[in-house]
Amino acid sequence: MRSVIVFAGTLEGRMLSETLSGRGVRVTACVATEYGETLLPENEYLKVRAGRMDRAQIADLIRREGVRLVVDATHPYAAVVSQNVSQACGDAGAEYLRLIRESGQAETDDMITVSSVEQAAAYLAGTQGNILATTGSKELAKYTVIPDYEKRVFARVLSTGEVAAACEKLGFRGKNLICMQGPFSEELNTAMLRQFDCRYLVTKETGKAGGYEEKIRAARTAGAKVVLVGRPPEQEGHSYEEVMRILEERLPESPQETPEEEKPERDAGGRRGGEDGGQRTVAIVGIGMGTPSGLTAEAAEAAGEADLLIGAGRMLEAVEQAGRPVLKEYDPLRIADYLRAHPQYTHPAVLLSGDIGFYSGAKKLYDALEQSGFAVRTICGISSVVYFCAKLHLAWEDVCLKSMHGRSANLVGAVRTHEKTFAILGGPDSVRRLCRELQDYGLSHVRLHVGERLGYPEEKITTGSPKELEDGVYDGLGVVLAENPQYFGGVRACVEDDAFVRGRAPMTKSEIRSLSVAKLRLTRDAVIYDVGAGTGSVSVEIALQAADGCVYAVERKEEACGLIEENKRRFGTPNIDVICGTAPEAMEGLPFPTHAFIGGSAGNLKEIMQSLLKKNPRIRMVINTVTLETIAEVMSCLQALPVKEEEILSVSIARAKSLGAYHLMTGQNPVYIVVCQGEGA
């Protein structure tokens, strides 16, 4: 019988187990925890055993299973486990194969290398600034020597109740405990470092499959110093590709293997007849709504010809697998790594939902595959917006397209400025949140269409007003289309002063607002701090322009914060987040800013600018002041801080007032507008 035991404590181990079982090899995959068991779905040929074993228990398992081959694909740092597996193989008379992880190559000059987590903690104890620790829950106790570790250290660990409880006992809780399954993309690592304002990232050299390179690049982008726990000496072993080759030699051919006479002829390079030179081609296939009937003929043909099908579980269910190997994976880098390690697959296909050009993972997949030397064949599918609009008898060429799936979106802003807005939902509660927001922001008249399980037999479409649909129960796999016949389709000029709720808080006048916001040079997805926001008039102007971004209105007076909330609702700008507190302390937990407007500093201008530059050394700032004392303080900051002075303007505005048959010009206080840019790398 063709059988093997795999100690599958890593991504490579799980991939090896799934690949071998897909070829008819009986695999016993050993993982240490119940959580690890959930990552490997059992099938006819794959059995998963969870729990830690010592040398004797491993030897007993080898004898019971009657296997002659054991693959050790445990973590590079699990030296004791590897020693036990190796010795147990000797005791039971089985061949031991060590699968070694390819080392990451990313390096940076701004890196501290230590030999252990204890040394890392000792070094960090003498530093200032927040720390992102990615060395695992077992090592967390060693960080408790760091002063104020409960506030400084943000621990990223596996998402199990047992792990979370153990971390909480050590003092890691709330936002300082991040329970997630990796590896993580560079973008997510960067976002975490910026979100928690981390100046240090602690990591082990976990290799490419462990996300090491992504962490190093993210640290460089976020301006964090890497504290690297050096990789332990690796025993001799084999790469993933070498282990596969050895197993193919040791194990007889699969009974499911296509007879040689039925296989397409291949040339000396392993290509099928009719292929043109060099590169292997990967098909990226849009599968429409996710059912076999929703595939185009071209997509069905490409999936049928593939010798390896790759995709998330729902995608794989949409095509006939017919005993072919499958890889349940959606991360572009891991897909590229897997294909590089498995050259035997000459016609792989990656299955993506809907159309590959509509909020799809195809873009990142293109980059990952092409950088790895693969040619890419693209096959479009039927997108959810095309399908849904056809069902509603609506044209879709003038629809504003949004997605709440794994991202934020200012749907209120889109609905307010478009006759038709389509969005992919982000979970079962998405419709309820949207209905409430539309009512809160004066858009109760909008007509909503909610589509659930599109393309499936249980497809459902519900239509009504936000109030009528608010209390409904909806599937997370759905879409929504909003129709607003009263949409604002013009070009938004500067808002008139009288349109704002003003109270007693100071307000930047319209002409100054217009010029100041123009000097910020905003992008639609900018992240802006409005420091000393007053009534929120500048926040509103910015939020209307940066409709896909976010504005953090920082204001120390509670009365003014209430005015900002009122103006936020009045102008339909939910992308304003009101932060009540004194800067810079109130800005500490806020995300990475791209721009900042400073209209009031309460005497803390230098500290505010230092905090902004720490978060983003390249931030663009516009500072308004009306007093000579404050402009002197601004000039001092420009000289002392790493910023490039771009412009200093003195603006005087005069308005005409009627005086009988004449008009008298009445001047307002002159305002200084200072524009500067951080000089950081």
C-alpha positions as CSV (number, residue, x, y, z in Angstrom):
1,M,0.0,0.0,0.0
2,R,1.3,3.5,-0.9
3,S,1.3,5.3,2.5
4,V,3.4,8.0,4.3
5,I,3.3,9.9,7.5
6,V,3.8,13.7,7.2
7,F,4.5,15.9,10.3
8,A,2.7,18.8,8.8
9,G,3.4,21.7,11.1
10,T,4.0,24.2,8.3
11,L,2.3,25.4,5.1
12,E,4.7,23.1,3.1
13,G,3.6,20.2,5.2
14,R,-0.1,20.9,4.6
15,M,0.5,21.4,0.8
16,L,2.5,18.1,0.7
17,S,-0.2,16.2,2.5
18,E,-3.0,17.5,0.2
19,T,-0.9,16.9,-3.0
20,L,0.0,13.3,-2.1
21,S,-3.6,12.4,-1.0
22,G,-4.8,13.9,-4.3
23,R,-2.6,11.4,-6.1
24,G,-4.0,8.4,-4.2
25,V,-1.3,8.2,-1.6
26,R,-2.6,7.4,1.9
27,V,-1.3,10.1,4.2
28,T,-1.4,10.4,8.0
29,A,-0.8,14.1,8.7
30,C,0.4,14.9,12.2
31,V,-0.2,18.3,13.7
32,A,0.4,19.6,17.2
33,T,-2.9,21.3,17.9
34,E,-6.6,21.0,17.2
35,Y,-6.4,24.3,15.3
36,G,-3.8,22.8,13.0
37,E,-6.3,20.0,12.4
38,T,-8.8,22.4,11.1
39,L,-6.4,23.6,8.4
40,L,-6.3,20.2,6.8
41,P,-9.6,18.8,5.5
42,E,-9.7,15.0,5.7
43,N,-10.7,12.9,2.7
44,E,-10.5,9.3,1.5
45,Y,-6.7,9.3,1.4
46,L,-5.9,11.9,4.1
47,K,-6.2,11.3,7.8
48,V,-5.2,14.0,10.3
49,R,-3.9,13.3,13.8
50,A,-3.8,16.1,16.3
51,G,-1.7,16.2,19.5
52,R,1.9,16.3,20.6
53,M,3.9,13.1,20.7
54,D,7.2,12.1,22.2
55,R,9.8,9.8,20.6
56,A,8.2,6.6,21.8
57,Q,4.7,7.6,20.7
58,I,5.9,8.6,17.3
59,A,7.7,5.2,16.9
60,D,4.5,3.4,17.9
61,L,2.5,5.4,15.3
62,I,4.9,4.5,12.6
63,R,4.6,0.8,13.5
64,R,0.8,0.9,13.7
65,E,0.5,2.6,10.3
66,G,3.0,0.3,8.8
67,V,4.7,3.0,6.8
68,R,8.3,3.0,5.5
69,L,8.5,6.7,4.8
70,V,8.1,9.7,7.2
71,V,8.4,13.3,6.1
72,D,9.3,15.9,8.8
73,A,7.9,19.2,7.6
74,T,7.8,20.9,11.0
75,H,8.8,24.5,11.7
76,P,12.5,25.4,11.4
77,Y,12.5,26.4,15.1
78,A,11.0,23.1,16.3
79,A,14.4,21.4,16.7
80,V,13.3,19.1,19.6
81,V,10.3,17.8,17.5
82,S,12.6,17.1,14.5
83,Q,15.0,15.2,16.8
84,N,12.2,13.1,18.2
85,V,10.8,12.3,14.7
86,S,14.3,11.4,13.4
87,Q,15.1,9.1,16.3
88,A,11.6,7.5,16.2
89,C,12.2,6.6,12.6
90,G,15.4,4.9,13.5
91,D,13.6,3.0,16.3
92,A,10.8,1.9,14.0
93,G,12.9,1.2,10.9
94,A,11.4,3.9,8.7
95,E,13.1,6.3,6.3
96,Y,13.3,9.9,7.6
97,L,13.0,12.7,5.1
98,R,13.5,16.3,6.4
99,L,11.8,18.9,4.3
100,I,13.6,22.2,4.9
101,R,12.0,25.6,4.3
102,E,13.6,27.9,1.7
103,S,15.2,30.7,3.6
104,G,14.0,34.3,3.1
105,Q,16.5,36.6,1.3
106,A,15.1,40.0,2.4
107,E,17.7,42.0,4.3
108,T,17.8,45.6,5.6
109,D,20.5,47.7,7.2
110,D,18.1,48.8,9.9
111,M,18.0,45.4,11.6
112,I,19.0,44.1,15.0
113,T,19.9,40.4,15.0
114,V,19.7,38.4,18.2
115,S,20.1,34.7,19.0
116,S,16.9,34.3,21.1
117,V,13.6,35.9,22.1
118,E,15.1,36.5,25.5
119,Q,17.8,38.7,23.9
120,A,15.2,40.5,21.8
121,A,13.2,41.4,24.9
122,A,16.3,42.5,26.8
123,Y,17.2,44.8,23.9
124,L,13.7,46.2,23.6
125,A,13.5,46.9,27.4
126,G,15.9,49.7,26.8
127,T,14.0,51.3,23.9
128,Q,10.9,53.5,23.5
129,G,8.0,52.9,21.2
130,N,5.4,50.2,20.4
131,I,6.4,46.7,19.4
132,L,4.7,44.2,17.0
133,A,5.7,40.7,18.3
134,T,5.2,37.9,15.7
135,T,7.3,35.1,17.4
136,G,4.3,33.1,18.6
137,S,2.3,32.7,21.9
138,K,4.8,30.3,23.5
139,E,7.4,33.1,23.6
140,L,5.2,35.8,25.0
141,A,6.1,35.4,28.6
142,K,9.7,36.5,27.7
143,Y,8.4,39.9,26.7
144,T,7.1,40.7,30.2
145,V,10.5,42.0,31.2
146,I,9.9,45.0,29.0
147,P,8.6,48.1,31.0
148,D,4.9,48.8,30.2
149,Y,4.8,45.7,28.0
150,E,1.0,45.5,28.4
151,K,0.8,48.8,26.5
152,R,3.9,48.7,24.3
153,V,3.8,45.1,23.0
154,F,1.2,44.1,20.4
155,A,1.2,40.3,20.2
156,R,0.1,38.5,17.0
157,V,-0.9,34.9,17.8
158,L,-3.1,32.1,16.5
159,S,-6.8,32.5,16.7
160,T,-7.8,29.8,19.2
161,G,-9.5,30.2,22.6
162,E,-6.8,28.3,24.4
163,V,-4.0,30.6,23.0
164,A,-6.1,33.8,23.7
165,A,-6.7,32.7,27.3
166,A,-3.0,32.0,27.9
167,C,-2.0,35.4,26.5
168,E,-4.6,37.2,28.6
169,K,-3.1,35.6,31.7
170,L,0.2,37.2,30.8
171,G,-1.4,40.6,30.5
172,F,-1.9,40.8,26.7
173,R,-5.5,41.7,26.0
174,G,-7.8,44.1,24.1
175,K,-6.1,45.8,21.1
176,N,-2.7,44.5,22.2
177,L,-3.7,40.9,21.4
178,I,-4.2,40.2,17.7
179,C,-5.5,36.7,17.0
180,M,-5.1,35.8,13.3
181,Q,-3.9,33.0,11.1
182,G,-0.9,33.7,8.9
183,P,1.1,34.0,6.8
184,F,0.3,37.7,6.2
185,S,0.6,39.9,3.1
186,E,3.0,42.8,3.0
187,E,0.0,45.2,2.9
188,L,-1.6,43.7,6.0
189,N,1.7,43.8,7.9
190,T,2.2,47.4,6.9
191,A,-1.3,48.3,8.0
192,M,-0.8,46.7,11.4
193,L,2.5,48.4,12.0
194,R,0.9,51.8,11.2
195,Q,-2.3,51.1,13.0
196,F,-0.5,50.5,16.3
197,D,2.3,53.0,15.6
198,C,4.9,50.3,16.1
199,R,8.5,51.3,15.9
200,Y,9.8,47.7,16.2
201,L,8.9,44.4,14.6
202,V,10.1,41.2,16.2
203,T,10.2,38.1,13.9
204,K,12.0,34.9,13.4
205,E,13.5,34.0,10.1
206,T,10.6,31.9,9.0
207,G,11.4,31.6,5.3
208,K,9.4,32.5,2.3
209,A,6.4,30.3,3.1
210,G,6.3,31.8,6.6
211,G,5.9,35.3,5.3
212,Y,9.3,36.5,6.4
213,E,10.0,38.7,3.3
214,E,6.6,40.3,3.6
215,K,7.3,41.3,7.2
216,I,10.7,42.8,6.3
217,R,9.3,44.8,3.4
218,A,6.4,46.0,5.5
219,A,8.7,47.1,8.3
220,R,10.8,49.1,5.8
221,T,7.6,50.8,4.4
222,A,6.3,51.6,7.9
223,G,9.6,52.9,9.2
224,A,9.9,50.2,11.9
225,K,13.2,48.6,13.0
226,V,13.3,44.8,12.6
227,V,14.5,42.7,15.6
228,L,15.4,39.4,14.0
229,V,15.7,36.2,16.1
230,G,18.3,34.4,14.1
231,R,17.4,31.1,12.6
232,P,18.7,28.0,14.4
233,P,21.2,25.8,12.6
234,E,19.2,23.7,10.1
235,Q,19.9,20.0,9.9
236,E,20.5,18.5,6.5
237,G,17.4,18.0,4.4
238,H,15.6,18.5,1.1
239,S,13.6,21.2,-0.6
240,Y,9.9,20.7,-1.3
241,E,10.7,19.8,-4.9
242,E,13.4,17.3,-3.9
243,V,11.1,15.6,-1.3
244,M,8.4,15.3,-4.0
245,R,10.9,13.7,-6.4
246,I,12.1,11.3,-3.7
247,L,8.6,10.2,-2.9
248,E,7.8,9.6,-6.5
249,E,10.8,7.3,-6.7
250,R,10.0,5.5,-3.5
251,L,6.3,5.0,-4.0
252,P,4.8,3.0,-6.9
253,E,2.8,4.8,-9.6
254,S,-0.7,5.9,-8.6
255,P,-3.5,3.6,-9.9
256,Q,-5.3,6.8,-10.9
257,E,-2.4,7.8,-13.2
258,T,-3.4,8.2,-16.8
259,P,-2.0,5.3,-18.9
260,E,1.0,6.4,-20.9
261,E,-0.5,5.8,-24.3
262,E,-3.4,8.2,-23.4
263,K,-1.2,11.0,-22.2
264,P,-0.6,14.0,-24.6
265,E,2.9,13.8,-26.1
266,R,5.4,16.1,-24.4
267,D,8.7,17.4,-25.7
268,A,12.0,17.2,-23.9
269,G,11.1,20.3,-21.8
270,G,8.0,18.5,-20.5
271,R,5.5,20.7,-22.5
272,R,2.4,19.2,-24.2
273,G,2.3,19.1,-27.9
274,G,1.4,22.4,-29.5
275,E,2.7,24.5,-26.6
276,D,5.0,27.3,-27.6
277,G,8.4,27.4,-25.8
278,G,9.8,28.1,-22.4
279,Q,7.2,29.3,-19.9
280,R,4.5,27.3,-18.2
281,T,1.2,29.0,-18.6
282,V,-1.3,29.5,-15.7
283,A,-4.9,30.1,-16.6
284,I,-6.7,32.6,-14.4
285,V,-10.4,31.8,-14.8
286,G,-13.4,33.8,-13.8
287,I,-16.2,31.4,-12.9
288,G,-19.1,33.7,-12.7
289,M,-21.6,33.4,-9.8
290,G,-20.1,30.2,-8.5
291,T,-22.3,27.5,-10.0
292,P,-21.4,25.2,-13.0
293,S,-24.2,26.8,-15.0
294,G,-22.7,30.2,-14.5
295,L,-19.4,29.3,-16.3
296,T,-18.8,30.5,-19.8
297,A,-17.9,27.8,-22.3
298,E,-14.3,29.0,-22.4
299,A,-14.1,28.9,-18.6
300,A,-15.5,25.4,-18.5
301,E,-13.0,24.3,-21.2
302,A,-10.0,25.8,-19.4
303,A,-11.1,24.2,-16.0
304,G,-11.6,20.9,-17.8
305,E,-8.1,20.9,-19.3
306,A,-6.3,21.9,-16.1
307,D,-4.1,19.3,-14.5
308,L,-4.2,21.2,-11.2
309,L,-7.2,23.3,-9.9
310,I,-6.5,26.1,-7.5
311,G,-8.9,28.2,-5.5
312,A,-11.0,28.7,-2.4
313,G,-13.3,25.9,-1.5
314,R,-16.4,27.5,-3.0
315,M,-14.6,28.1,-6.3
316,L,-13.4,24.5,-6.5
317,E,-17.0,23.3,-6.0
318,A,-18.1,25.1,-9.1
319,V,-16.1,22.8,-11.5
320,E,-15.9,19.1,-12.1
321,Q,-12.7,17.9,-10.4
322,A,-12.8,14.3,-11.7
323,G,-10.1,13.1,-9.3
324,R,-7.6,15.8,-10.3
325,P,-5.3,17.3,-7.8
326,V,-6.6,20.5,-6.1
327,L,-5.0,23.2,-4.0
328,K,-7.3,25.1,-1.7
329,E,-5.5,28.4,-1.7
330,Y,-6.2,32.0,-2.6
331,D,-3.0,33.9,-1.5
332,P,-1.1,34.9,-4.7
333,L,2.4,34.5,-3.3
334,R,1.6,31.0,-1.9
335,I,0.1,30.0,-5.2
336,A,3.2,31.1,-7.1
337,D,5.5,29.4,-4.6
338,Y,3.5,26.2,-4.8
339,L,3.6,26.2,-8.7
340,R,7.4,26.8,-8.7
341,A,7.9,23.9,-6.4
342,H,5.7,21.6,-8.5
343,P,6.9,21.7,-12.1
344,Q,5.0,18.6,-12.9
345,Y,1.8,20.7,-13.3
346,T,2.0,22.1,-16.8
347,H,-1.6,23.3,-17.2
348,P,-2.7,24.7,-13.8
349,A,-5.9,26.9,-13.5
350,V,-6.7,29.4,-10.7
351,L,-10.4,29.8,-10.2
352,L,-11.7,33.2,-9.1
353,S,-15.3,34.2,-8.5
354,G,-17.2,36.5,-10.8
355,D,-15.1,38.3,-13.4
356,I,-11.4,38.6,-13.0
357,G,-11.5,42.3,-13.6
358,F,-14.1,43.2,-11.0
359,Y,-12.9,43.4,-7.3
360,S,-10.9,40.3,-8.0
361,G,-7.6,38.9,-6.7
362,A,-6.4,38.6,-10.2
363,K,-4.3,41.8,-10.2
364,K,-2.0,40.6,-7.4
365,L,-2.0,37.2,-8.9
366,Y,-0.8,38.6,-12.2
367,D,2.2,40.2,-10.5
368,A,3.0,37.1,-8.4
369,L,2.9,34.7,-11.3
370,E,4.7,37.0,-13.8
371,Q,7.5,37.7,-11.3
372,S,7.9,34.0,-10.8
373,G,8.4,33.5,-14.6
374,F,5.0,32.1,-15.5
375,A,3.0,33.1,-18.6
376,V,-0.6,34.0,-17.8
377,R,-3.8,33.2,-19.7
378,T,-6.8,35.2,-18.6
379,I,-10.5,34.1,-19.0
380,C,-13.2,36.5,-18.0
381,G,-16.4,35.5,-16.3
382,I,-19.8,37.0,-15.6
383,S,-19.5,39.7,-12.9
384,S,-22.1,40.1,-10.2
385,V,-22.9,43.6,-11.3
386,V,-23.7,42.4,-14.8
387,Y,-25.8,39.5,-13.6
388,F,-27.7,41.5,-11.0
389,C,-28.5,44.5,-13.3
390,A,-29.8,42.1,-15.9
391,K,-32.1,40.5,-13.3
392,L,-33.3,44.0,-12.4
393,H,-33.8,45.1,-16.0
394,L,-31.3,47.9,-15.5
395,A,-28.4,49.2,-17.6
396,W,-25.1,49.1,-15.7
397,E,-22.9,51.5,-17.8
398,D,-23.7,54.4,-15.4
399,V,-23.5,52.5,-12.1
400,C,-21.1,53.6,-9.4
401,L,-19.2,50.4,-8.4
402,K,-18.1,49.7,-4.8
403,S,-17.2,46.8,-2.6
404,M,-17.5,46.3,1.2
405,H,-16.0,42.8,1.0
406,G,-12.7,43.0,3.0
407,R,-12.5,46.8,2.6
408,S,-14.2,50.0,3.7
409,A,-16.3,52.0,1.4
410,N,-18.2,55.3,1.7
411,L,-21.4,54.1,0.3
412,V,-23.4,57.1,1.6
413,G,-21.2,59.4,-0.4
414,A,-21.5,57.3,-3.5
415,V,-25.3,57.0,-3.2
416,R,-25.6,60.8,-2.6
417,T,-23.8,61.6,-5.8
418,H,-24.9,58.8,-8.2
419,E,-28.3,57.7,-9.5
420,K,-27.3,54.0,-9.3
421,T,-24.7,52.6,-6.9
422,F,-23.8,48.9,-6.7
423,A,-21.8,47.3,-3.9
424,I,-20.6,43.8,-3.0
425,L,-21.6,43.1,0.6
426,G,-19.2,42.5,3.4
427,G,-21.2,40.2,5.6
428,P,-24.7,39.5,6.9
429,D,-24.9,42.8,8.8
430,S,-23.9,44.9,5.8
431,V,-27.5,45.7,4.6
432,R,-28.6,46.7,8.1
433,R,-25.7,49.1,8.6
434,L,-26.3,50.6,5.1
435,C,-30.0,51.1,5.8
436,R,-29.3,52.8,9.1
437,E,-26.6,55.1,7.6
438,L,-28.9,56.1,4.7
439,Q,-31.6,57.1,7.1
440,D,-29.2,58.9,9.4
441,Y,-27.7,60.9,6.5
442,G,-31.0,62.0,4.9
443,L,-31.3,59.4,2.2
444,S,-34.4,57.6,3.4
445,H,-36.0,58.0,-0.1
446,V,-33.4,55.7,-1.8
447,R,-34.7,52.5,-3.3
448,L,-32.6,49.4,-2.4
449,H,-32.3,46.0,-4.2
450,V,-30.6,43.3,-2.2
451,G,-29.4,40.2,-4.1
452,E,-28.5,37.0,-2.1
453,R,-26.9,33.8,-3.4
454,L,-27.0,35.0,-7.0
455,G,-26.9,32.2,-9.5
456,Y,-27.7,29.5,-7.0
457,P,-31.1,27.7,-6.8
458,E,-31.9,29.6,-3.6
459,E,-31.3,33.0,-5.2
460,K,-33.3,35.8,-3.6
461,I,-33.8,39.4,-4.6
462,T,-35.5,41.9,-2.1
463,T,-36.5,45.5,-2.9
464,G,-37.6,48.3,-0.6
465,S,-36.7,51.5,1.2
466,P,-33.9,51.6,3.8
467,K,-36.6,51.6,6.6
468,E,-38.4,48.6,5.1
469,L,-35.3,46.5,4.7
470,E,-33.5,47.5,7.9
471,D,-34.7,44.6,10.0
472,G,-34.3,41.9,7.4
473,V,-32.0,38.9,7.7
474,Y,-29.6,38.6,4.8
475,D,-26.9,36.2,3.6
476,G,-23.3,37.4,3.7
477,L,-22.8,36.3,0.1
478,G,-24.7,39.0,-1.6
479,V,-24.9,42.4,-3.3
480,V,-26.9,45.6,-3.1
481,L,-27.9,48.2,-5.7
482,A,-29.2,51.6,-4.6
483,E,-31.3,53.9,-6.8
484,N,-31.3,57.6,-5.9
485,P,-33.4,59.7,-8.3
486,Q,-32.5,62.8,-6.2
487,Y,-28.7,62.4,-6.5
488,F,-26.4,65.3,-6.6
489,G,-24.7,65.2,-10.0
490,G,-23.0,68.6,-10.1
491,V,-19.4,69.6,-9.3
492,R,-19.2,70.4,-5.6
493,A,-17.8,73.9,-5.0
494,C,-16.9,75.4,-1.7
495,V,-19.8,75.0,0.8
496,E,-21.3,78.3,1.9
497,D,-20.7,79.3,5.5
498,D,-24.4,79.7,6.3
499,A,-24.9,76.0,5.4
500,F,-23.0,74.8,8.5
501,V,-24.3,74.4,12.1
502,R,-22.0,76.9,13.8
503,G,-22.7,77.4,17.5
504,R,-20.0,79.2,19.4
505,A,-17.0,77.3,17.9
506,P,-14.7,79.1,15.6
507,M,-15.0,78.4,11.9
508,T,-12.6,78.8,8.9
509,K,-14.4,81.0,6.4
510,S,-15.3,79.6,3.0
511,E,-12.6,81.4,0.9
512,I,-9.8,80.3,3.3
513,R,-11.2,76.8,3.4
514,S,-11.3,76.6,-0.4
515,L,-7.6,77.7,-0.7
516,S,-6.3,75.6,2.2
517,V,-8.0,72.4,1.0
518,A,-6.7,73.0,-2.5
519,K,-3.1,73.3,-1.1
520,L,-3.5,69.9,0.5
521,R,-3.6,68.3,-2.9
522,L,-5.9,65.5,-1.8
523,T,-6.4,62.1,-3.4
524,R,-9.8,60.4,-3.2
525,D,-8.5,57.8,-0.8
526,A,-6.5,60.1,1.4
527,V,-6.3,59.7,5.2
528,I,-6.4,63.2,6.7
529,Y,-6.1,64.6,10.2
530,D,-8.0,67.9,10.8
531,V,-6.4,69.1,14.1
532,G,-8.4,71.8,15.9
533,A,-11.4,71.0,13.8
534,G,-13.8,73.6,15.4
535,T,-17.2,73.3,13.8
536,G,-15.9,70.7,11.3
537,S,-16.2,72.9,8.2
538,V,-12.8,72.0,6.9
539,S,-13.4,68.3,7.8
540,V,-16.6,68.4,5.7
541,E,-14.9,70.1,2.7
542,I,-12.1,67.5,2.9
543,A,-14.5,64.5,3.3
544,L,-16.5,65.6,0.2
545,Q,-13.3,65.7,-1.9
546,A,-11.6,62.6,-0.4
547,A,-14.8,60.5,-0.7
548,D,-13.0,57.2,-0.6
549,G,-10.7,58.3,2.2
550,C,-11.2,59.1,5.9
551,V,-11.0,62.3,7.9
552,Y,-10.1,62.3,11.6
553,A,-11.4,65.5,13.1
554,V,-9.5,66.1,16.3
555,E,-11.1,68.6,18.6
556,R,-10.6,69.2,22.4
557,K,-13.9,71.0,23.1
558,E,-16.9,68.7,23.6
559,E,-19.4,71.3,22.4
560,A,-17.4,71.6,19.1
561,C,-17.3,67.8,18.8
562,G,-21.1,67.8,18.9
563,L,-21.2,70.4,16.2
564,I,-18.9,68.3,14.0
565,E,-21.2,65.3,14.4
566,E,-24.2,67.5,13.4
567,N,-22.4,68.8,10.3
568,K,-21.2,65.4,9.4
569,R,-24.8,64.2,9.2
570,R,-26.0,67.3,7.5
571,F,-23.6,66.9,4.6
572,G,-23.7,63.1,4.4
573,T,-20.0,62.5,5.2
574,P,-19.8,59.4,7.3
575,N,-16.1,59.2,6.4
576,I,-15.4,61.8,9.1
577,D,-14.4,60.2,12.5
578,V,-14.7,62.7,15.4
579,I,-11.8,62.4,17.9
580,C,-12.6,64.3,21.1
581,G,-9.3,65.2,22.9
582,T,-6.2,67.3,22.9
583,A,-3.6,66.8,20.2
584,P,-1.1,65.2,20.0
585,E,-2.2,62.7,22.7
586,A,-5.6,62.2,21.0
587,M,-3.8,61.2,17.7
588,E,-1.8,58.4,19.2
589,G,-4.0,55.4,18.2
590,L,-5.0,56.8,14.8
591,P,-4.0,55.2,11.5
592,F,-1.2,56.3,9.2
593,P,-2.1,59.8,7.8
594,T,-1.3,61.0,4.3
595,H,-2.3,64.7,4.9
596,A,-2.9,67.0,7.8
597,F,-4.7,70.3,8.3
598,I,-3.8,72.2,11.5
599,G,-6.3,74.9,12.3
600,G,-5.7,75.1,16.0
601,S,-2.9,73.7,18.2
602,A,-3.6,74.9,21.8
603,G,0.1,75.8,22.1
604,N,1.2,72.3,21.1
605,L,2.2,72.9,17.5
606,K,5.7,71.5,17.6
607,E,4.6,68.4,19.4
608,I,1.7,67.9,16.9
609,M,4.0,68.2,13.9
610,Q,6.5,65.8,15.5
611,S,3.7,63.3,16.1
612,L,2.5,63.6,12.5
613,L,6.1,63.2,11.1
614,K,6.6,60.2,13.3
615,K,3.5,58.5,11.8
616,N,4.4,59.5,8.2
617,P,7.8,61.2,7.5
618,R,6.4,62.3,4.1
619,I,3.1,63.8,5.3
620,R,1.8,66.9,3.6
621,M,0.6,69.6,6.0
622,V,-1.3,72.9,5.7
623,I,-1.3,75.2,8.8
624,N,-3.6,78.1,9.2
625,T,-3.0,80.9,11.7
626,V,-4.3,84.5,12.3
627,T,-1.8,85.7,15.0
628,L,1.7,86.9,14.6
629,E,2.8,84.8,17.6
630,T,1.6,81.6,16.1
631,I,3.2,82.4,12.7
632,A,6.5,82.9,14.6
633,E,5.9,79.5,16.2
634,V,5.3,77.9,12.8
635,M,8.5,79.4,11.4
636,S,10.5,78.0,14.3
637,C,9.0,74.5,13.7
638,L,9.9,74.7,10.0
639,Q,13.5,75.4,10.9
640,A,13.7,72.7,13.7
641,L,11.8,69.8,12.1
642,P,12.6,67.7,9.0
643,V,10.1,69.4,6.7
644,K,10.4,71.2,3.4
645,E,8.8,74.6,3.3
646,E,6.7,75.0,0.1
647,E,4.6,78.1,0.5
648,I,3.8,80.8,3.1
649,L,0.8,82.9,2.1
650,S,-0.9,85.9,3.7
651,V,-4.5,86.0,2.5
652,S,-6.9,89.0,3.1
653,I,-10.5,88.8,2.1
654,A,-12.9,91.7,1.9
655,R,-16.7,91.4,1.5
656,A,-19.1,94.0,0.3
657,K,-21.8,95.3,2.5
658,S,-24.7,97.4,1.2
659,L,-24.8,101.0,2.6
660,G,-27.7,102.7,1.0
661,A,-27.1,103.0,-2.7
662,Y,-23.4,102.1,-2.2
663,H,-21.3,99.0,-1.4
664,L,-18.7,99.2,1.3
665,M,-15.9,96.6,1.4
666,T,-15.3,95.2,4.9
667,G,-12.1,93.3,5.4
668,Q,-11.8,90.1,7.4
669,N,-8.7,89.3,9.5
670,P,-5.7,88.3,7.4
671,V,-4.9,84.6,7.5
672,Y,-1.5,83.0,7.1
673,I,-1.5,79.7,5.2
674,V,1.7,77.6,5.5
675,V,2.3,74.6,3.3
676,C,5.0,72.1,4.1
677,Q,6.0,68.5,3.3
678,G,7.9,66.0,5.5
679,E,11.4,65.2,4.1
680,G,11.5,61.6,5.4
681,A,12.5,58.6,3.2
